[in-house]
Structure formats: C-alpha cells, structure tokens
Amino acid sequence: MSLLLDLLLGLAVLGVAGWTLAVRGNFPAVIGFVAYGLLLALVWVRLGAVDVALTEAALGAGATGVILLFAVVRLRGGRAEIDAATPGPRQRIAAGLLCAMVGLALAVAVLNLPNPAPSQAAAVARHLPELGVANPVTGVLMAYRGLDTLLEAVVLVFAVLAIWSMAPDRRWGAVPGPVFPVQSSGPVSLLARLLPPVGIVIGIYVAWVGADAPGGKFQGGTILAAMGILTWVAGLWRLPPVASRGLRWAVVAGPLAFIGVGLLGFVIADGFLAYPPGFAKPLILLIEAAMTLSVAAALVLMVAGPPEGRRE
Amino acid sequence: MIYGLVASALVALGLYGLVTQSALLRKVLAFNLLGGGVFLLFGVVARRGGDAVPEALVITGLVVAFAATALALVLVLRLFQITGAATIAEDETPR
C-alpha cells in the first residue's frame, strides 16, 4: 500500500516536472511549478522530514510561485525571439542524451550506496539535552551547524541588497515593489482582513515551537511574510520605503543578534558561536526570535522586488 | 529507494530544461526543478542514516535557493526593461 503510494507520488512529481518544462505558456509553467513544489513537500513528509516539507511548501512552492507570477505578468511577448533562440532538434537530442546519462549515473549511485549508512544521528542525539532543545533539526541549525545558519542569514540580507540595487537611480529610496490599489471588496480583501490575525499567531507559534517540534524561524518567518504579502497585495498595508530606518533594522536584526551572541561566545564560553552551559536555550530563542523577524522582512522585500514607487 | 530514482530523474529533467530552453524565465524554472531534485537526493541519502544534519542543511539550502531565485528573476526583469530581451541569445542579425 505505502509502496504504491510512493510510486504514484513519485510518478506524479516527475509528470508535473516534465509538464512544467514542456508546456508552451509561461503562466501554466509556473502553475505546474507550484504543483511540483507541493507534491515535493508531500514527498518530504513521506521521507519523515516534516521540517523540510514545511519549508518546501512555503518557500519552494508558495513564495517562489508568487515571484514567478510577478515576473510572468511583466515579461510580455518575445515569442519570436525565444523560438529563434531555441536549439534545434539535433542539439536537443544530444542534450537529452547527456542529461539522461547524468540521471542514470545518479541513479546508479543511489542504488549502490554504502551499507550501513554513515550517520551523525547518534552524535546529535547525545548532545541535545545540553542544548535544552528537543527538535534535533533546530539543534543542528542553531548549534552544530550554527555557522552555516549564520552565513545563510547573511545571504538573505545580501540578497535584499542585491535586489534593491537593481533599482534605477531615480527610484532609489522609494517604496519597494508595485503599489497596489486598496481593494475594498472581493476575495483578496476578505482574506487579507480575515487571515492575518490567525496567520500571525500561527507564524509566531511555529517559530516558537521549532525548539521542540517541527517548525522554526524559517517556517514561522515565511508564514509571517505571507501575511504581510497578502495585506500588501490587497492594498491594506503599504510597505515602508527602502530608505526607512525601521525596515533596514528589521532586515539586519537577526544576523546582528546571531553575530552578537556568536561574539559573546568568546567572553562567556569557549569560542565563536559557543553557548555557555545552561544558557544555550535562552540564547537560541533570542536568536530565533530576531531571525524570525528578519526572515519575514527579507522574504517580503524579496517578493516585492526593487523600489518602483514614487519617492516620498 | 523510489525517491532516490525520482530525484535522479528530476536532476536530469531540470538539467535538460536548463540547457535547451532559451527563455530566461523558463531557465530559472528548470533550475529550480533541478534544485528540487538535488535536495531530494540529499534527503534520500540522509534518511538512511536517520540523520538530522543533512535535513537541517536542506532547509538552509531551500532558503538560499529562494533568495537566488528572487535575485535571478529581478535580473531577468531588469534585462527585459533595459533591452526588451527575454533570452540571452546573441543577435545573429545586426540591428
């Protein structure tokens, strides 16, 4: 039964992926991609990786889908240019053969993995009680691989900076992204009024509960960002201009808290990003809280794109 | 094991799309398909060890992939705004 389910799910993922590539229109391709992301999230659930499934559904399918749709709406025409630049059948067959070889090589590698599998699960589990965190994924993200997570937090800040720097000079300092007219009726307006009170609570809860159960700053921050984007698209909330100090602080708060705690490690523990015994959990929660805010702010800004509005 | 094979096929599909499709938007899409396959492959291999370390790294990877996609799309749009081009094909006919 479960084998059949896995088989069907696997075929569905491949089918949707193939359709996404093959379909002619950009819009159906993006819809196919969102479906692909959601199916992939189901696959992650089947693999028992609920943390990853949450992130994949929210970011991989949801947020990526939104920015792709924004791009599709703005990229009009170019059909003739695209057709002219598309490689001919001979090149496509050659590329197909080479790509199939890559796929086959990976498949062979997957089928011939060493047995028993190498694992660090025991090492992770041994030290979890010292951290006071019950979710091993959060433990890894915040402690054993803390440096990776810090670098990733910094990547988000740089991504926002890079996106902002695409703005033409005359737009600099203005409100990021398009300005939506206020929707006083219709489904978007209704959802934008109904969902945020619930969504904000759920987002904070998911971020909070991440210490002990699936969830965490990225998943929670994404839910918060989704609420922000919903109210922004409905015209009920105006994004602050990129020159706004509060906005900039919100984006860097998480990485700053992370670096601050990391440096503190030199004084009160034995090195960068080392947590003193007994204080690991409060420090992790402090970083997680600041990071949730920064992740949410960075995601909203990445979806909005470079400043387009008029300068205030 | 099924998902390991699915992931391998996804990598091949994504790579094929990345190479053969000329529209930049579709290249970004194909790249994300490819990325999904890579993460899945990573997850399948990780699951055999019952390990939280690769799972945590996949989450990190997903967030970075989103940031990269957002940046790529902004670049595609900016190129379109400035030159009106939807591909990076070189002009064969001089304008």
Boltz contact constraints between the chains, C-beta under 6 A:
constraints:
  - contact:
      token1: [A, 6]
      token2: [B, 2]
      max_distance: 6.0
  - contact:
      token1: [A, 10]
      token2: [B, 2]
      max_distance: 6.0
  - contact:
      token1: [A, 10]
      token2: [B, 6]
      max_distance: 6.0
  - contact:
      token1: [A, 13]
      token2: [B, 6]
      max_distance: 6.0
  - contact:
      token1: [A, 14]
      token2: [B, 9]
      max_distance: 6.0
  - contact:
      token1: [A, 17]
      token2: [B, 10]
      max_distance: 6.0
  - contact:
      token1: [A, 17]
      token2: [B, 13]
      max_distance: 6.0
  - contact:
      token1: [A, 17]
      token2: [B, 33]
      max_distance: 6.0
  - contact:
      token1: [A, 21]
      token2: [B, 17]
      max_distance: 6.0
  - contact:
      token1: [A, 26]
      token2: [B, 25]
      max_distance: 6.0
  - contact:
      token1: [A, 29]
      token2: [B, 29]
      max_distance: 6.0
  - contact:
      token1: [A, 33]
      token2: [B, 29]
      max_distance: 6.0
  - contact:
      token1: [A, 40]
      token2: [B, 36]
      max_distance: 6.0
  - contact:
      token1: [A, 43]
      token2: [B, 3]
      max_distance: 6.0
  - contact:
      token1: [A, 47]
      token2: [B, 43]
      max_distance: 6.0
  - contact:
      token1: [A, 47]
      token2: [B, 47]
      max_distance: 6.0
  - contact:
      token1: [A, 49]
      token2: [B, 43]
      max_distance: 6.0
  - contact:
      token1: [A, 49]
      token2: [B, 55]
      max_distance: 6.0
  - contact:
      token1: [A, 52]
      token2: [B, 55]
      max_distance: 6.0
  - contact:
      token1: [A, 52]
      token2: [B, 58]
      max_distance: 6.0
  - contact:
      token1: [A, 52]
      token2: [B, 59]
      max_distance: 6.0
  - contact:
      token1: [A, 55]
      token2: [B, 59]
      max_distance: 6.0
  - contact:
      token1: [A, 55]
      token2: [B, 62]
      max_distance: 6.0
  - contact:
      token1: [A, 59]
      token2: [B, 62]
      max_distance: 6.0
  - contact:
      token1: [A, 59]
      token2: [B, 66]
      max_distance: 6.0
  - contact:
      token1: [A, 60]
      token2: [B, 62]
      max_distance: 6.0
  - contact:
      token1: [A, 63]
      token2: [B, 66]
      max_distance: 6.0
  - contact:
      token1: [A, 64]
      token2: [B, 66]
      max_distance: 6.0
  - contact:
      token1: [A, 64]
      token2: [B, 69]
      max_distance: 6.0
  - contact:
      token1: [A, 67]
      token2: [B, 70]
      max_distance: 6.0
  - contact:
      token1: [A, 67]
      token2: [B, 73]
      max_distance: 6.0
  - contact:
      token1: [A, 71]
      token2: [B, 25]
      max_distance: 6.0
  - contact:
      token1: [A, 71]
      token2: [B, 73]
      max_distance: 6.0
  - contact:
      token1: [A, 71]
      token2: [B, 77]
      max_distance: 6.0
  - contact:
      token1: [A, 74]
      token2: [B, 77]
      max_distance: 6.0
  - contact:
      token1: [A, 75]
      token2: [B, 25]
      max_distance: 6.0
  - contact:
      token1: [A, 75]
      token2: [B, 80]
      max_distance: 6.0
  - contact:
      token1: [A, 75]
      token2: [B, 86]
      max_distance: 6.0
  - contact:
      token1: [A, 78]
      token2: [B, 86]
      max_distance: 6.0
  - contact:
      token1: [A, 81]
      token2: [B, 86]
      max_distance: 6.0
  - contact:
      token1: [A, 81]
      token2: [B, 87]
      max_distance: 6.0
  - contact:
      token1: [A, 82]
      token2: [B, 22]
      max_distance: 6.0
  - contact:
      token1: [A, 82]
      token2: [B, 23]
      max_distance: 6.0
  - contact:
      token1: [A, 82]
      token2: [B, 86]
      max_distance: 6.0
  - contact:
      token1: [A, 82]
      token2: [B, 87]
      max_distance: 6.0
  - contact:
      token1: [A, 85]
      token2: [B, 22]
      max_distance: 6.0
  - contact:
      token1: [A, 85]
      token2: [B, 87]
      max_distance: 6.0
  - contact:
      token1: [A, 85]
      token2: [B, 89]
      max_distance: 6.0
  - contact:
      token1: [A, 86]
      token2: [B, 22]
      max_distance: 6.0
  - contact:
      token1: [A, 87]
      token2: [B, 20]
      max_distance: 6.0
  - contact:
      token1: [A, 92]
      token2: [B, 20]
      max_distance: 6.0
  - contact:
      token1: [A, 95]
      token2: [B, 16]
      max_distance: 6.0
  - contact:
      token1: [A, 95]
      token2: [B, 19]
      max_distance: 6.0
  - contact:
      token1: [A, 95]
      token2: [B, 20]
      max_distance: 6.0
  - contact:
      token1: [A, 96]
      token2: [B, 16]
      max_distance: 6.0
  - contact:
      token1: [A, 99]
      token2: [B, 12]
      max_distance: 6.0
  - contact:
      token1: [A, 99]
      token2: [B, 15]
      max_distance: 6.0
  - contact:
      token1: [A, 99]
      token2: [B, 16]
      max_distance: 6.0
  - contact:
      token1: [A, 100]
      token2: [B, 12]
      max_distance: 6.0
  - contact:
      token1: [A, 102]
      token2: [B, 12]
      max_distance: 6.0
  - contact:
      token1: [A, 102]
      token2: [B, 15]
      max_distance: 6.0
  - contact:
      token1: [A, 103]
      token2: [B, 8]
      max_distance: 6.0
  - contact:
      token1: [A, 103]
      token2: [B, 9]
      max_distance: 6.0
  - contact:
      token1: [A, 103]
      token2: [B, 11]
      max_distance: 6.0
  - contact:
      token1: [A, 103]
      token2: [B, 12]
      max_distance: 6.0
  - contact:
      token1: [A, 106]
      token2: [B, 8]
      max_distance: 6.0
  - contact:
      token1: [A, 106]
      token2: [B, 11]
      max_distance: 6.0
  - contact:
      token1: [A, 107]
      token2: [B, 5]
      max_distance: 6.0
  - contact:
      token1: [A, 107]
      token2: [B, 8]
      max_distance: 6.0
  - contact:
      token1: [A, 110]
      token2: [B, 4]
      max_distance: 6.0
  - contact:
      token1: [A, 117]
      token2: [B, 48]
      max_distance: 6.0
  - contact:
      token1: [A, 117]
      token2: [B, 49]
      max_distance: 6.0
  - contact:
      token1: [A, 119]
      token2: [B, 49]
      max_distance: 6.0
  - contact:
      token1: [A, 119]
      token2: [B, 51]
      max_distance: 6.0
  - contact:
      token1: [A, 120]
      token2: [B, 51]
      max_distance: 6.0
  - contact:
      token1: [A, 120]
      token2: [B, 53]
      max_distance: 6.0
  - contact:
      token1: [A, 121]
      token2: [B, 49]
      max_distance: 6.0
  - contact:
      token1: [A, 121]
      token2: [B, 50]
      max_distance: 6.0
  - contact:
      token1: [A, 121]
      token2: [B, 51]
      max_distance: 6.0
  - contact:
      token1: [A, 124]
      token2: [B, 52]
      max_distance: 6.0
  - contact:
      token1: [A, 136]
      token2: [B, 52]
      max_distance: 6.0
  - contact:
      token1: [A, 137]
      token2: [B, 52]
      max_distance: 6.0
  - contact:
      token1: [A, 137]
      token2: [B, 55]
      max_distance: 6.0
  - contact:
      token1: [A, 137]
      token2: [B, 56]
      max_distance: 6.0
  - contact:
      token1: [A, 140]
      token2: [B, 52]
      max_distance: 6.0
  - contact:
      token1: [A, 140]
      token2: [B, 53]
      max_distance: 6.0
  - contact:
      token1: [A, 140]
      token2: [B, 56]
      max_distance: 6.0
  - contact:
      token1: [A, 141]
      token2: [B, 56]
      max_distance: 6.0
  - contact:
      token1: [A, 145]
      token2: [B, 56]
      max_distance: 6.0
  - contact:
      token1: [A, 148]
      token2: [B, 60]
      max_distance: 6.0
  - contact:
      token1: [A, 152]
      token2: [B, 60]
      max_distance: 6.0
  - contact:
      token1: [A, 152]
      token2: [B, 63]
      max_distance: 6.0
  - contact:
      token1: [A, 152]
      token2: [B, 64]
      max_distance: 6.0
  - contact:
      token1: [A, 155]
      token2: [B, 64]
      max_distance: 6.0
  - contact:
      token1: [A, 155]
      token2: [B, 67]
      max_distance: 6.0
  - contact:
      token1: [A, 156]
      token2: [B, 67]
      max_distance: 6.0
  - contact:
      token1: [A, 159]
      token2: [B, 67]
      max_distance: 6.0
  - contact:
      token1: [A, 159]
      token2: [B, 71]
      max_distance: 6.0
  - contact:
      token1: [A, 162]
      token2: [B, 71]
      max_distance: 6.0
  - contact:
      token1: [A, 163]
      token2: [B, 71]
      max_distance: 6.0
  - contact:
      token1: [A, 163]
      token2: [B, 74]
      max_distance: 6.0
  - contact:
      token1: [A, 166]
      token2: [B, 74]
      max_distance: 6.0
  - contact:
      token1: [A, 166]
      token2: [B, 78]
      max_distance: 6.0
  - contact:
      token1: [A, 218]
      token2: [B, 59]
      max_distance: 6.0
  - contact:
      token1: [A, 218]
      token2: [B, 63]
      max_distance: 6.0
  - contact:
      token1: [A, 302]
      token2: [B, 70]
      max_distance: 6.0
  - contact:
      token1: [A, 305]
      token2: [B, 74]
      max_distance: 6.0
